[in-house]
Amino acid sequence: MKRKLLSLVLSAGLVATSLTSLAGCGKATGEIKIWVAENVVEFTQAQVAAFQAANPEYSGYTIVVEPVGEGDAATNMVTDVEAGADIYGFPQDQLSRLVAAQAITPIGDEDAEWVAGANDAGSVAAAKVGDVTYAYPITSDNGYFLYYDKSVISDPSTLEGIVAACESAGKSFYMEINSGWYQTAFFFGDNGCTLTYDTDSTGAFTACNATYASDAGVRALRNMINLHMSPAFVNGSSISNATNVGAIVDGTWDSGAAKDLFGDNYAAAPLPTVGGIQMSGFGGFKLLGIKPQTDSNKLAACRAIARYLSSADVQLARYDEVGWGPSNLTAQASEKITGDAALSALGQQLAYTVPQGQYPGEYWSLATALGDSIIAGDYDNATDAELLQVLQDFQDTCASYAQ
């Protein structure tokens, strides 16, 4: 049941929460504006009220919570930093852009050390640019992993074994290999390939950093070709649209459909190895950032609030309220999270992933074309040298998007 500590106040056409002193007037006063996704406005209202009740030194601040989606928050901050929120939620792929626009400030050495110790490695990496930590992780729940029928697959640790089990049972293995998001599972991580872009403060792409045209890239491409050649393979990633499924690479958003389909045989696991190499991919994380402040007292208050909102207890409460998967290690170890098979599998998988940055729209189309060519059988009989040329062309085209 939702707990409302204060009522919502309509302000300037936005739903806002005005939190005033709960424990007397503190020495520090002023307004702190927070932007969060609409579905967690009331939740954040309740949590900030609890924070002020427990920390009267910050009770002099009026805290306003407004519904601004994570993607919009980053764009709004870059457009007008001064008018933006003091604390705001955003997806990790916007961090470099925010840093370039000077719309976010480092969280400080003490909090950076706390973030590093309290959260999983993927979310900690997502909160950094270089060696500097700029944000507080609040979720580790966007990525893909393996759902499978445990009556068909007894050992989900290798792709070769999974595919062989599906073939033997006359079942299908689903993975969307003509997607730039899912494709990276073969290329990134332990396999050794990279593909990232640098951006300026406007979001324009200034450089492409890619190593697909390499022995590691050929190995990844060969593994994708081998997968497509299995009679069990079906290109797809939505279990709601799948039939005769033995296993599928999908995300937490389809956990309900997976449970319905597999019933008592429902199981989930991190992605397997292929050719002895752990499959990787993109990971997605939600972060809290703080804009640069001229008032040191207000900056300290913002950091204290952001730290509280990203704490283990609040992350677990947020999971209870809206189902967001925590990044905090203590929260991840709780029975309610370890008992959630999908989130547990994703949590393990995110340790192998690369935080997704910004990519040109053309990249996604190019990756789809590469996958379509694999599915069409264009490379079934290609030599390694020919595959290397395919990847060189792919890499050169990716680089052209940043010129």
N, C-alpha and C positions, 0 to 999 in steps of 0.2 A: 504494500500500500504506500502511495506517495505521501510524504510528509511535507506540508507547507509551513514554513516558519514565518513567512511574511507574504503579503499579497503582492501581485504584480501591479506595476504602475505603468500606465500608458504615457509615453513621452515621445514627442516628435515623430509620431507614427510608428514607433518601435515599442515592443514589449520590453520594459525595463524594470529592474528591481532596485529600489532604493533602500539600502541597509544603513540605518543610523545607529547611533550609540546604544549598546546594550548594557554597558557597564560604566556609565558615566563618561564625561568628556575627557578624552586623552589630550596630551599636550600637542600631538601632531594632528593637524586637521587638513581638510581638503577633499577632493573627489578623486576616486579611482574608478575608471571605466573598464569593464571586462566584456570582451566579445567571445561568445561560445555558440556552438550549433544550437538551433532552435529547440531540439528535443532534449537538451540538457540545461535549459535556462532555469527552470524551476529547481532542478537538482542543484545547480551551482548556487542559486539563491540560498537554499537551505544550508549548503556547506559553508558558504561565506558567513552566514549568520552564526553558525556554530563556531567558526574560526574567531570571529570578533568577541563572542561570549567567552571563549577560552583565553583570549589574548587582549585584555582591556587596553593595553598600550596602543592598540590600533583602532580603538573604538571611536576615536574622533573623526575618522574618515567616513565619508558617505560613499558607498560602493554601489555603482550602477551596473547591472548586468543586462546586456543587450544581445538579441539573437542575430548573429552574423555567421553564416556558414564558413567553414575553414578555408575553402578556396577563395571566397569573396573577401575574407579578412585580409589575406595576404595582398590581394590586388588593391584593396582600399588603403592599406597601410603604405604601400609603395606610392600610391597616388597622392596622399596627403598625410604625412607622418604626424604633423601637429594635431590634426583633427582625429587621428586614429585612437584606438583603445590603448590604455596603459598596459593591459594584459590581454592576450588574444590567443585563441587556438588556431592552429594551422597544420596542414599536412607537410611532411618532411621534404617533399620535392620543391617547396617554396623557400627553403631556408637560404640558399645562396642568393636568391633574388632579394630577400629581405636584408641580408647583410650588405649587399652591394648598394642598396638604397638607404643604408643607415637607418633602417626602420626597426632594428632590434639591437639590444645591447647584450654583451656577454653577461652571464649570470654570476660571475665572480668565482674565485678559486675555491672558496669553502663549499659553495653550492655545487660547483662542478665536481668536486670530490664526492659529495653526497650522491649526486646523480649517477656517477660512475659506479659507486658501490651498491646502489639500491636497485638498479634497473638492468635488464638484459642487454647483452652486447650490441645487438642490432639497433635498439632504440638509442643507446648511448652514442653510437656512431652517427645515427641520424640527426642527433642534436648538435653535431659539431661541424664546423668548417675549419679544415686544417686541424690544429691542436686546440682550438678554442671552442668551449661549450657555450652555446647561445640560447639553449632552450631546456625546458623540463619535459621529459617524456610523460605521456599519460596513457598511451595505448601501444600495444604490439598485437595488432589483430587484422592486418590487411596483407594477405599473401595466399599462397596455395600449397596444398599438401595432398595426401592420398586418402581417399575413401575407398574401402574395399569390402567385399563379401568374404568373411572369414571361413565360410564353408568351401570357398573356391581357392582362396590363397591362405596358406598356412604360414608363409614367411614373406613379409612385404619388404624385405631389406634390399633386394636387387631388382632392377628393371627387367633383367633377363629372366629371373625367376617368376616375376609377376606375369610377364607376357606369356611365358611357357605354360603357366598354370591356367591362364585364360584360354589359351589355344586348346589345351587338353580337355577343359570343361566345356568348350564350345561357347565361351563367354567373350565379351568385348572389353578391351582396354581403351578408355577414352582419354585423350589429351589434345589440346588445341595447339598444334605445332605451327599453324599459320597465324600466330599472334605474337607480336613483339614483346608482350608481357610474359607469356608462358615459354617462349623460345629460350629466354635467358637462363632457364633451368639447366640447359645443356652447356651453355657457354661460360657462365659466370662461376664464381667460387673456386673450388679446388681445381676445376678444369683449367683455369688460368687466363681466360679472356676477359677483356674489359671493353665497355662501350659507354662513355659518359660525355656530357656536354658542359661547357662553361657558358655562363650567361652574364650579361651586365645588369644594371639596376632596372632596366626597362623590360627585362626578360628576353632580350635579343640574344641569339646564340653566337658566341664569339670563337669557340674552338670545339673540335671533336677529338676525343681521346679514345682511340679504338685499336684493338689488337686481334681482331677476328681473322685477319689474313696471316695465319700462323699455323704451326703444327697443332696447337691446341684447338684452334678453330676448325681445322680439318677433322680432328677427332670428334668434336661436337657435332659437326654436320654429318659425319658418317654415322654417328649414333642415332641421329634423327632419321636418316635414310633407312637404317636397319629397322627402326621402329615402324615406319610407314609400310615396310615390306611384310610385316607380320599380318596374317589373316585376322588376327584378333584386334588390330588397331582400328579405331574410329576417331576421326578428328572432331573434337568437341570438348566442352568444359562445363556444360550445364546438366546436372544430374536430372533436373526436371524434364529435360528433353531427350534423355538417354533411355535405351532399352537393352535388355539382356546384358546388364552390366556386371562384370567381375571386379573391375576397379576403375576409378576415375580420378584425375587430377582436377581439383575444384577448391572452393574456399568456404569459409565459415558461413557465408550467406546462404549456402545450400545445405546446411547441416540438418535442417528439418526434413527436407526432401530425401536426403540420404538415409536418415533413420526410417522414414516411411518405406523406402524402397527395400532396404536390406533387412529390416525388422530385427529379429534376434541375432542375425549374422552381421549386424552393423559394426564396423570398425574403422579406425582412422590411424594414420601414421605419417611421420615426415616423409618427404620424397626419398626414393631409394637411391642406391648407387647405380651407375651404369659404367661398365668397363672398369669397375673398381674405384670410380670417382664419384664422390657425393654430388648429387644434383643440387643446384642452387636456385637462383632466380631473384626476382625483386621482392623486397619487403616494404610494407607500408606502415607508417607510425603517425600518430597524432601527437603534437607538441604544444606546449604553452610558451609563448615568447613575451618579453617585456620591451616596450619601446624606450629609447634613451630618455633619461630624466635629468633635469637640472637640480631638483631638490633631493638631497641625499636621504632625508628622512622618508620621503615618498618612495624612493627607489628601494629602501630597506623594507618598507611595507609591501610593495609589489612583490619583492622576492619572497617574503614570508608567506604571502597569500599563494603565490604560484607553487611554492614548495609544499604547502598544505594540500592544495588541490591535486598535486601529483603524488601524494603520499600513498602508502599501501592501503590504509583504511578507506580513503576516499576512492581509490581505484576499485576496490572491491565493492563499495557501495554503488559506484557508477555501473559496474557490471550487473549488479542486482537490478538497477533501475532501467538501464537501456541495453545491456548485453555487451558493452564494449570490453574487449579483452585487455587485461592489464599488462603493463611493461614492468612493473615493480616485481622483483624476484620473490619477495615475501608473499605478495598477493598471488603470484603465479603458483606458489607452493600450497596455497590453501586448498582444502578438500573440494570446495565448490568449483575451483578452476581445474584441478587435476581430474575431477570427476566429469568434466566436460571434454569428451573425447576429441572433438574438433579443435577446441582451443588448445588442448594439451599437445596435439599433433602439430598445430601451427606454431606454438611456442618453441617446440624442438626444431622445426624447420627454419624459423627466423634466425636461428643461430648460424645458419649457413648462407643466408641471403645477403644481398646488397641493397641498402636503402635506395629507393627509386628517386632519381633526380628529375630534372626537366628534360623533355625530349621534344624535338620538332614533330609536328603532325605528320610530316613526310616520312619520318622514321617508321611510324606504325604501319603506314601503307607499304613501305619497302619491305618490312619484315613479313607482312602478309603475303607479298609476292614471292618472297623466298620460300615460305612454307607451302604456298600453292604449287610451286615448282617441284618441291619434294613430293607432295601428295600426288602430283601428276606423273611421277616416275621419271622426271627429266634427268635425274642424277643417279639412277639405279646402277648404271654400269660405268659411272665416271671414275677416272683414276684420281689419286690424291692430288696430282698436279692440276688436274682440271677443277677439282673442288677448291683448291687454293686460289685459282683464278676467279672462281665464282665469289669467293669471300673477299678477294681484293677489290673486285668491282663493287661489291656490297659496301665495303669499308670506304672506298673512294666516294661513293654516292652519299654515304652518311656524312662524310667530311664536307661535301659540297653544300650541305644545309647550314653550315656555320660560316660561310664565306660572304 
